[in-house]
């Protein structure tokens, strides 16, 4: 067969829509209080003022990522939101990795991507410089690594899972609860699987 399948075409449409909805007019509204703090300390780091961790600001990933954006694109309200928008686009595309017949299936994964695209909460967090979109996207990728390894054990899913946990540790303290939930579920599943 030649050409693009309907499924591939629909994923392309969804991803183009994700880019447009996440990046369009990012500087159109003023920064919220939390956003202004994150943008300011990222700017201080980008301009050579250094970075000092403070528990009220959670992990260092946001500040390092935004400092990189400022160095590449300059500092503005819009560029402050580039990295969350990028992670928001990635979140919309991640269900593609759950297309297996023992997982969501081809159309279930496609519908999941569409629902993430049109979700008002996911859209809002994808256009907002806080840790939420990084936590959501990282947690979704960790879930994918777990279920893909459970479905067909391959070393790459262990590496992706470990890398995702490492990323989440640099983002926010909530990762400890997320890992505990996944570990508890897996422990229960293994325990019941032996019965």
ABEGO torsion letter per residue (X at the ends): XBEBBAAAAAAAAAAAAAAAAAABGAAABBBBAAAAAAAAAAAAAAAGAEBBBBAAAEBAAAAAAAAAAAAAAEBBAAAAAAAAAAAAAAAAAAAAAAABAABAEAAAAAAAAAAAAABAAAAAAAABBBAAAAAAAAAAAAAAAAAAAAABBBAAAAAAAAAAAAAAAAABAAAAAAAAAAAAAAAAAAAAAAX
